[in-house]
Amino acid sequence: MNDDREMITVQVNLDITVEALQTVVANAKEAAGKDERGVYRVDTADCLGKVISQFLYDRDFDAFARDMKNY
């Protein structure tokens, strides 16, 4: 996400499928790899937030939010 617009982090509750969460966790672990003791050191919640943020950015959430049909 390279954009000059100001961004803010918000903490929200949202519904996603169990499968999507399992996929993000598995992919985050794979990307991070194991340390010398065989332990994964990755914040999967942070990774999930980044994946969702990228999705919203790529799909133009700003335009979606402006459309009153979506409320």
Beta strands, then each sheet from edge to edge (+ up, - down):
end
